Amino acid sequence: MNVLHSTAVSLWHRDRLYCAKVTPETGITMSSDTPRMVTRIDEETRKTLTEAASIAGLPSLNAFVVSAAMEKALKIIERNRVIKLTEKGCEQLVSILENPPEPNEKLKSAFRHYQDRID
């Protein structure tokens, strides 16, 4: 009678942790602990990206692509989160914050409606 159970094995390869599950039915199944992104590129694109990675001193094409994508992503996020004002716009904003106008009837009505909902 075969009494083998599944066994989990962890191993490091090129600074990444891989987990292997060994079972009598399926054999070895490998998986990485980090998500993977796969893309297809033509040879010219691969050569260009590989050269850029080498010039940038990055260890691999993958490291370069992730680095470039993160740089672009952070710029897009910052552009979405940051409001840039001219000097005049900044002065107007500070003036309004320091000397707010009296609330109009529409604002007072909205405030009463809000208070009714939270009470």
MODELLER restraints for C-alpha pairs under 7 A, 6 or more apart:
rsr = mdl.restraints
at = mdl.atoms
rsr.add(forms.Gaussian(group=physical.xy_distance, feature=features.Distance(at['CA:4:A'], at['CA:24:A']), mean=6.63, stdev=0.5))
rsr.add(forms.Gaussian(group=physical.xy_distance, feature=features.Distance(at['CA:5:A'], at['CA:23:A']), mean=6.34, stdev=0.5))
rsr.add(forms.Gaussian(group=physical.xy_distance, feature=features.Distance(at['CA:6:A'], at['CA:21:A']), mean=6.67, stdev=0.5))
rsr.add(forms.Gaussian(group=physical.xy_distance, feature=features.Distance(at['CA:6:A'], at['CA:22:A']), mean=5.33, stdev=0.5))
rsr.add(forms.Gaussian(group=physical.xy_distance, feature=features.Distance(at['CA:6:A'], at['CA:23:A']), mean=4.30, stdev=0.5))
rsr.add(forms.Gaussian(group=physical.xy_distance, feature=features.Distance(at['CA:7:A'], at['CA:21:A']), mean=5.76, stdev=0.5))
rsr.add(forms.Gaussian(group=physical.xy_distance, feature=features.Distance(at['CA:7:A'], at['CA:22:A']), mean=5.13, stdev=0.5))
rsr.add(forms.Gaussian(group=physical.xy_distance, feature=features.Distance(at['CA:7:A'], at['CA:23:A']), mean=6.59, stdev=0.5))
rsr.add(forms.Gaussian(group=physical.xy_distance, feature=features.Distance(at['CA:8:A'], at['CA:20:A']), mean=5.79, stdev=0.5))
rsr.add(forms.Gaussian(group=physical.xy_distance, feature=features.Distance(at['CA:8:A'], at['CA:21:A']), mean=4.65, stdev=0.5))
rsr.add(forms.Gaussian(group=physical.xy_distance, feature=features.Distance(at['CA:8:A'], at['CA:22:A']), mean=6.37, stdev=0.5))
rsr.add(forms.Gaussian(group=physical.xy_distance, feature=features.Distance(at['CA:9:A'], at['CA:19:A']), mean=5.77, stdev=0.5))
rsr.add(forms.Gaussian(group=physical.xy_distance, feature=features.Distance(at['CA:9:A'], at['CA:20:A']), mean=5.00, stdev=0.5))
rsr.add(forms.Gaussian(group=physical.xy_distance, feature=features.Distance(at['CA:9:A'], at['CA:21:A']), mean=6.27, stdev=0.5))
rsr.add(forms.Gaussian(group=physical.xy_distance, feature=features.Distance(at['CA:10:A'], at['CA:17:A']), mean=6.90, stdev=0.5))
rsr.add(forms.Gaussian(group=physical.xy_distance, feature=features.Distance(at['CA:10:A'], at['CA:18:A']), mean=5.74, stdev=0.5))
rsr.add(forms.Gaussian(group=physical.xy_distance, feature=features.Distance(at['CA:10:A'], at['CA:19:A']), mean=4.49, stdev=0.5))
rsr.add(forms.Gaussian(group=physical.xy_distance, feature=features.Distance(at['CA:10:A'], at['CA:20:A']), mean=6.12, stdev=0.5))
rsr.add(forms.Gaussian(group=physical.xy_distance, feature=features.Distance(at['CA:11:A'], at['CA:17:A']), mean=5.82, stdev=0.5))
rsr.add(forms.Gaussian(group=physical.xy_distance, feature=features.Distance(at['CA:11:A'], at['CA:18:A']), mean=5.38, stdev=0.5))
rsr.add(forms.Gaussian(group=physical.xy_distance, feature=features.Distance(at['CA:11:A'], at['CA:19:A']), mean=6.46, stdev=0.5))
rsr.add(forms.Gaussian(group=physical.xy_distance, feature=features.Distance(at['CA:12:A'], at['CA:18:A']), mean=6.09, stdev=0.5))
rsr.add(forms.Gaussian(group=physical.xy_distance, feature=features.Distance(at['CA:17:A'], at['CA:32:A']), mean=6.27, stdev=0.5))
rsr.add(forms.Gaussian(group=physical.xy_distance, feature=features.Distance(at['CA:17:A'], at['CA:33:A']), mean=6.23, stdev=0.5))
rsr.add(forms.Gaussian(group=physical.xy_distance, feature=features.Distance(at['CA:18:A'], at['CA:30:A']), mean=6.77, stdev=0.5))
rsr.add(forms.Gaussian(group=physical.xy_distance, feature=features.Distance(at['CA:18:A'], at['CA:31:A']), mean=5.75, stdev=0.5))
rsr.add(forms.Gaussian(group=physical.xy_distance, feature=features.Distance(at['CA:18:A'], at['CA:32:A']), mean=4.47, stdev=0.5))
rsr.add(forms.Gaussian(group=physical.xy_distance, feature=features.Distance(at['CA:18:A'], at['CA:33:A']), mean=6.19, stdev=0.5))
rsr.add(forms.Gaussian(group=physical.xy_distance, feature=features.Distance(at['CA:19:A'], at['CA:30:A']), mean=5.81, stdev=0.5))
rsr.add(forms.Gaussian(group=physical.xy_distance, feature=features.Distance(at['CA:19:A'], at['CA:31:A']), mean=5.39, stdev=0.5))
rsr.add(forms.Gaussian(group=physical.xy_distance, feature=features.Distance(at['CA:19:A'], at['CA:32:A']), mean=6.09, stdev=0.5))
rsr.add(forms.Gaussian(group=physical.xy_distance, feature=features.Distance(at['CA:20:A'], at['CA:28:A']), mean=6.27, stdev=0.5))
rsr.add(forms.Gaussian(group=physical.xy_distance, feature=features.Distance(at['CA:20:A'], at['CA:29:A']), mean=5.39, stdev=0.5))
rsr.add(forms.Gaussian(group=physical.xy_distance, feature=features.Distance(at['CA:20:A'], at['CA:30:A']), mean=4.43, stdev=0.5))
rsr.add(forms.Gaussian(group=physical.xy_distance, feature=features.Distance(at['CA:20:A'], at['CA:31:A']), mean=6.36, stdev=0.5))
rsr.add(forms.Gaussian(group=physical.xy_distance, feature=features.Distance(at['CA:21:A'], at['CA:28:A']), mean=5.66, stdev=0.5))
rsr.add(forms.Gaussian(group=physical.xy_distance, feature=features.Distance(at['CA:21:A'], at['CA:29:A']), mean=5.18, stdev=0.5))
rsr.add(forms.Gaussian(group=physical.xy_distance, feature=features.Distance(at['CA:21:A'], at['CA:30:A']), mean=6.61, stdev=0.5))
rsr.add(forms.Gaussian(group=physical.xy_distance, feature=features.Distance(at['CA:22:A'], at['CA:28:A']), mean=4.52, stdev=0.5))
rsr.add(forms.Gaussian(group=physical.xy_distance, feature=features.Distance(at['CA:22:A'], at['CA:29:A']), mean=6.44, stdev=0.5))
rsr.add(forms.Gaussian(group=physical.xy_distance, feature=features.Distance(at['CA:49:A'], at['CA:61:A']), mean=6.52, stdev=0.5))
rsr.add(forms.Gaussian(group=physical.xy_distance, feature=features.Distance(at['CA:50:A'], at['CA:61:A']), mean=5.28, stdev=0.5))
rsr.add(forms.Gaussian(group=physical.xy_distance, feature=features.Distance(at['CA:53:A'], at['CA:60:A']), mean=6.48, stdev=0.5))
rsr.add(forms.Gaussian(group=physical.xy_distance, feature=features.Distance(at['CA:53:A'], at['CA:61:A']), mean=5.85, stdev=0.5))
rsr.add(forms.Gaussian(group=physical.xy_distance, feature=features.Distance(at['CA:53:A'], at['CA:64:A']), mean=5.19, stdev=0.5))
rsr.add(forms.Gaussian(group=physical.xy_distance, feature=features.Distance(at['CA:58:A'], at['CA:64:A']), mean=6.15, stdev=0.5))
